[in-house]
Each structure stands twice: as structure tokens, then as C-alpha cells.
Amino acid sequence: MDKTDFDYDFYLVTLRTADAVGMAVVNKDDLARVMAIILHEGGNEQFTYSYKLRVEMQFAQEKYHIRGGETPDPRFVLLLQRYIREIEIYQEQHKCGYPDWAVTLMKDRYGIKLYNC
């Protein structure tokens, strides 16, 4: 997606504004799942080209205090650890790849294909 097709700043402000009034544009569970995938996958170049993904991860880092020397939200950390462990268990049992929820989430929400070996 070309940068001209997506307004990064507008989407980030929209997420912040919705959060300020108690509306969830992206739910906590999806943010934790995506962050677990990113932490596990590492340097997938597709992640850097997805503006929507980058905005939502910036928003998650702000909202749940996952930056620098901040103390992260303990409930979010537990959720994140749960999904990281689900990915690890899946990969131990299948030698590689991702659970169906991870593949579907990344494909449907961001148009990113996770590689399965």
C-alpha cells in the first residue's frame, strides 16, 4: 500500500481519540496477538511496509506502556505471554508455522502472509 493511500497520523489520532472516550477500534486481544507474532517472527520485511500494522503497534506501545523504561501493563503482559507460548507450543508440535488464528489475523487484518517453512 502506498503511503498516499493511508494517512498514518490520522489513524493514530483516531485510535487515541477513540480510546480516550472508551471506544475500542482495535481490541486488546488482537493487539497482544499481533505483538506476539511480531516478537516471534522478528525481521519479516512485510511488517515494515504495513502502515496499519505500524500504527496499531505504536498505539499498543503507548497504551500498554511497552516502551523504554516504562512499567508495562501487567494484564497486557500476561496476555502477550500467553500468545507467545501458544505460538511456541504450535511450532514445537509442527516443527514450524503458526497457529490458524495467527495466519488468519495477519492475512485478514493487514494483508500479510506468514511463511510456513
VEXNULUM-713268 format. One record per residue: residue in one letter; x, y, z of N, C-alpha, C, O, CB in turn. Coordinates in steps of 0.05 Angstrom, whole numbers, plus 5000, padded with zeros to 4 digits. Each point is the difference from the previous one (the first is absolute). Glycine has a CB too. Example, Ala and Ser with C-alpha at 12.3 -4.5 7.8 and 13.67 -1.06 7.14 Angstrom:
A526448865156498250245000501850245000502150005013494149775012S503150444961501650245001498550225014501050225004501449654953
END
This chain:
M501749775000498350235000501850255000501950025016494449735008D503150434959501650244998499250195023497750005009502649954941K501750205060499650195022497750194994498650095018506249874994T494950114962497950204993497249885004498150155002505050054965D496649545034497449875004499349975029497749935007503049834951F501250295060499549965028501150245016502350074997497949434997D498150625022500950235017500849895027498249975018498850354956Y505549645030501149895025499250175024499049895019504949934955D496650435024499450185023497050015007499350005023504750274964F494349744992497250015005499049745014498450025019501050274941Y501649485032499249755012500949995029498649905018501649874937L502350325050501050005028498350185018499449935022505349974960V494750335008498350195015497249885004498950035022503650374959T496549464999497349875003500149795022498249985017500950104934L503049765050500349795020500250135028498749915019503649794948R499350515035500350145026497450135009499249985024505650104965T493750044993497550145006497949805009498650045020502550324948A498649425017498149805006500649885028498249955016501249944935D503250065054500849895026499350205023499249925022504549824955A496650515018499550215020497150015009499350075022504550194959V494449665000497150015007499049725006497649965002501950444969G502349405031499249735008499249824977498849795006499850415036M501949884934499349824977502549854991502250115001494250214984A503349445008502349844991499849954970498349854990502049935055V501450354940500249954971501449744995499249844982500950665008V501949445026501549754999499949895028500750145019502450004942N496049615042499849905027502749905011501949944985493449935005K504950125036502449935015501049734991502549964998496050325040D499749534958500849734993501449994973502149874997494049965029D502950314954501350014974502750145001501949914987493650104992L504750205037502650145003502149815012502349994991495350455014A501549415015501949815013500849774981502349924999495650195046R500249794939500649794981502050104979501949864994493549955013V504050434982501850104979502850065011502049944987494050264990M504149905047502650065012501549745005502549994997495750425025A500449384987501349745003501149894974502249894999494750015039I501650134941500949914973502550164992502049884991493350004996I504750385017502350174992502449935017502249974989494750404998L502749595039502349935017501249734992502449965002495550305035H500449564955500949734993501250004971502149874996494549935035E502150334951500849994972502550164995501849934985493550025002G505050285027502450164997500050174975498350164996504149505030G499650304957500550174978498549954974501249994979503150065041N493149914981498449974976499750274987498750185012498949415008E503450444957500050264986497250114995499650244999504749634980Q493849955019497250084995499050185023498350174995500949414978F501750375051499150155023500750304997498550175008502149425021T501750474959500850284998498450144978499950255001504749635014Y494349984966498550124979497050045006498650134985504749674984S495850085053497250025007499650245019500649985024498849524971Y499650724994499650245016497949955022500350105023500950184937K496749575034497949955020501249845023499550075024497049934940L505249815031501349845020501850185017500049985025499849614946R501850575016501850185015498650195018500850055023502449914939V494550155029498550195016498849855024500250105023498750184937E500049495036498849855022502049915020499449995024497049864945M506050085023502149925018501050255016500649975024500849654945Q498850615018500750245014497950075021500750075023501850104937F495049805033497850055019500149805023499750095023497550094939A503349575033500249805021502350065019499749975024498349694945Q504250425020502350075017499450245018500850005023502349834941E495550365025499250245017497949925021500450065023500550244938K497149565030497849945018500849815023499150035023497850034939Y504749745032500849805020502850045011501149825012495849864965H504350555017502650085011502249814994501549925018496050315019I502749694938502149824992502150164984500449964976496449645023R504550575015502250164988502150065021499350045024497450174943G505749815024502250095017499949905029499949765005500250634967G500049795047500249945028497349995014499949995025504550214975E493449804985497449995012499349725012501149804991497450564977T499849645051499049745011497549924984498050145001503849965045P498449684939497749924984497649925016500249925023503049934942D494550175022497449915012500249705006500349844981497150534995P502449545049500449725006497949814987500749784993501350375050R495649944954497949844988500649964970499649784989497150385044F504350054954500749974972502449824996500149844982498150625010V503749565027502449834998499249705003501149834986501750545033L495449574999499149735003498649894975500449784992499050305057L499050094939498749934975502049964978499849804984496250465029L506049914985502149984980501649745004500649864981499750645017Q500449445027501549755006498349754993501149804990501350445047R495049784967498349774992500249944971500249774991496750355047Y502950094945500149964971502749934990500349844981496050485015I505849785017502749924993500349705005501149854984500850615026R497249455013500149725007498449824981500949794993499850345055E496949974944498449844981501649964974499949794988495850405032I505650024970501649984976502349805004500549844982498350645005E502549545035502349825006499149715001501349824989500950555036I495549584989499049725001499349904973500649774993497650325053Y500450084938499349924973502549924984500049804986495950505016Q506149874999502449954985501649765010501349864984498950625006E499649465036501349765010498649754989501349804994500050455048Q496149764956498449774991500149964970499849784990497350295049H503250154946499849994971502750074986500150014976495150115028K506949925011502650064991500350284988502350104997498349424994C497350615001500150274990497150094995498149865006506450074973G495250325011497450104993498750155024501350045021498249604946Y498050435029498650155020497249885004498949884982503750545006P496249635036497249915004498150144980500750214989500349715060D496849954946498150114981499150295007499750164982498749385010W501350525034499250275007502050204992499350234992498249585047A505150134962502150194992500050054970500150234991502649615048V497149944946500050034971497650164990500250184984502249385012T495250385015497550134993500150305008499250174984498349395021L503450495019500150285010501850174982499250224992499949625055M503250074948501950164984499050034971500450214988503449635041K495049964960499050014972497650194998499950174983501849365009D496450435026497550154998500350295008498850184988498849405021R504050475012500250275011502050174985499650244997499049585047Y503750054948502250164989500849924972501750134987499849935059G497449724944500849904973502849895000501350004979495750345001I503949565042502749895003499849695001498549895016503250535007K500049454961500049715000502449915018502350074994495649914960L501549875066502149885017501049754986498549844989499450345054Y504749804957501249774986500049755017500750015023502250314951N496449475013500049745014502249834987499549864981495550165030C507349995000502349854991500249984970501949884990497949865052
END
